[in-house]
Structures are given as structure tokens and as C-alpha cells.
Amino acid sequence: MSEYLYISADNHLDTHWCPKNLWQDRLPAKFKDVGPKVIEGENGSQWTWEGKLWDKSADGSNSALFLKPFREHGVDLPDGALPPADPAILLNHMDQSKVWSSVVFASVRKWNVADPDLLFAVYRAFNDYAMEMNKIHPDRMFILPALPTKYPDECLRELDRMIKVGAKAVEFPPFDVAEPVYDELWEPLWAMASEARVPLCIHIGGAADAPLPPYHRGAQIAFLSTAPFNLCNTFSQLVFCGAFERNPNLKVLFSECRIGWVPFAIEWCDRQVEERAPDPSAPLSMLPSEYAKRNCGFTFEEDYVGCEMMKLDWCNLGDVAIWGSDYPHPQGTWPDVSIPIDKMFDGVDPAIKQRVLWDHAAEMFQINGPGT
């Protein structure tokens, strides 16, 4: 590998790629029977917990099903391989794409676990696994520990635990929060993350118990078509509640939301400051656009509209945009990420391109780079 060109701020470790022994090896004994495990049944290898069947598993008889997209791209992988969960394979795939570091989102935030104590144990077990993996190459792999935001007290305890074991960032799912993110109960968490300089990473999605709309009369496609915008409300709530005002070192990454809509959203937030009476319960000393530049990042894989907007002097989109490959998802840009990147960034100022593809993520996640 002669040259690394990119940092990906959005990779994935979906449930079906997780090793089948991940939770059984780490859960307390009292939870092993009801906790996550892989079984073989009429649908092949499949995850189960609390007596219900969930996602299929690639660690078992369904291996070929999940390896098929890789093999169709000419990637030679043995049966049973778990590319996103195998450090050697993952780093090799990153090398092929000239990607130095990857920030990896798991699927634990999507899990519907009824027993709160089991849910806490599931999160802790996964987070322990993530931190074990992150030690293998600390500057290259960042599997994000996740916070159980449905339970704020446990959420704060888990953030504290992860900070103490050296987490560089954590995932904060906003869709299951006990109270809106503008509520005062979140103040200790914003303060803790800010003081530790541990970014909170927020991925598009929905509540764990909210299924996708039916694949009928366009309902599901319409939902997915508007999914990039569902973090706009979270961004504006964080700005206007004063989370960034009171915690200047709080960093938040809004992931896989694309960027073409971001300049309008930020400009519209600025207009609210200019046109409406201020809220005395949350005074602000800066414009939302200034908080966005100082505190936030927004990731995209392929967004040609967004990259065109980077060419506009008034837009300043390069200050907040961060690229991510979305590996290993089929709508992402792997294996040859240079093809869409070269097309998207044709005519973009090289300094802006460098910031979007490397510098901004390196700053947010304290990435040193090759040779350090």
C-alpha cells in the first residue's frame, strides 16, 4: 500500500456479520439462555433472543448468502468469512480502497429487547467487544460503542465506562431517547462527552421497535427517499437548546444523512435567529452556522448535489461535510471508492476536498495517520 487518501466516517458492522459467540462469550451467566445467540433452523443460521427470531446470521449456514455481494465484485473470500468483523479482512479491504481509518456503526441501536436488564447487558457486552477490536489497530479501526438512550441513567453510566476504557467516540441513537434531546436531563451527558472530548455519533434510522413501512404503494421507498433528512430535527434541537453553547468541545457526527440539504437547513436555522425573538431559557452567543462549523460533521457517500455546492463561496459546506464509504453496504462506494470520489470532486477546491476526505475526520476522531 503506497498511499492512503481517505478516512471513512461511516462503515458498518451489521448484526448478521457479528460473530455468533459475541454475546454468549460476554453475557453474565443469568442472561445466556435468553440473550443473543445463533441457531440453525428452517431459515438457516439466524439470531435469536428472548425467544424470538431476528436477523439471519452470516456465521453459519447462511454464510454464502451474505458473501455473495463480495464475490460478485470479484472479492475472493472463504466460506464462513465475516469481513466487517474480521480485522485482517477489513484492513485489507480498507487498503484496497486507500482508506486509512474507518468509523464503524453497529446495529445494536436497532435491537428490540424487552427486558431492560438484558438490554443493558447486551449493550455492555457489545461495547466490550468493540473496545477489544479497537485495540488491534487503534488508529485505523473505530467500532463505536453504543449508548442505550432509552434509559438516560444507564446511558450516562455507559458513557462514563467507555470513556474510562479509552473510547475515542460513541454512538448516540436519538430515536429511542426517553426525552427529546433538548430536555435538561441530557445536560450531564453533553457535559461528560464535551469534557472528555469524545464525539457523539448519530446515524440515520428509527426507533428499535419501529418497523419499516410496508413495501406497498411506494410507502417504504418514500420512507427511504426521505431518510437523509431525519437528523435535521436533532441537529436543530441540539443547537437551539444550547448544548453547543454550554459545551464548546462537544462534537456530534450526523452520519449517512448526505449533505445536499445541509446548507439550506443551516441557513434556515440562522434565519430563525434573525427573524424570531430569542428563547431566554437557552441564550445563544453565535449563529447556528457557527455552531455547525465548530461542533458538527455530516457524512455522505455519493452526493453529487452536495459536492457541486462545495464550489459555491457562500455555502461553506466543506467546513461540515465528511465522507464515508458505507462499507460493506451495496449502496456504498466500495470496493473502488476513487471512481465516485473523482467524479464528485471534479472542480472542487483541492483544499476543500482534502478537508472532506481526511482532515475533518482526523480532527474529530484524533486520527494520527500513517507513520505515526
Secondary structure as UniProt FT lines:
FT   STRAND          6..13
FT   HELIX           15..17
FT   TURN            20..26
FT   HELIX           29..31
FT   TURN            32..34
FT   STRAND          37..41
FT   TURN            42..43
FT   STRAND          44..49
FT   TURN            50..51
FT   STRAND          52..56
FT   TURN            58..62
FT   HELIX           63..72
FT   TURN            73..74
FT   TURN            79..80
FT   HELIX           83..85
FT   HELIX           87..96
FT   TURN            97..98
FT   STRAND          99..106
FT   HELIX           108..110
FT   HELIX           116..134
FT   TURN            135..136
FT   TURN            138..140
FT   STRAND          141..143
FT   TURN            149..150
FT   HELIX           152..164
FT   TURN            165..166
FT   STRAND          170..171
FT   TURN            175..176
FT   TURN            181..182
FT   HELIX           184..186
FT   HELIX           187..196
FT   STRAND          200..203
FT   TURN            208..209
FT   TURN            217..218
FT   HELIX           219..226
FT   HELIX           227..229
FT   TURN            230..231
FT   HELIX           232..240
FT   TURN            241..242
FT   HELIX           243..246
FT   TURN            248..249
FT   STRAND          252..255
FT   TURN            260..261
FT   HELIX           262..275
FT   TURN            280..281
FT   HELIX           288..295
FT   STRAND          296..300
FT   HELIX           304..309
FT   TURN            310..311
FT   TURN            313..315
FT   HELIX           317..319
FT   STRAND          321..323
FT   TURN            327..328
FT   TURN            330..331
FT   HELIX           338..344
FT   TURN            345..347
FT   HELIX           350..354
FT   HELIX           355..359
FT   HELIX           360..364
FT   TURN            365..366
FT   TURN            370..371
//
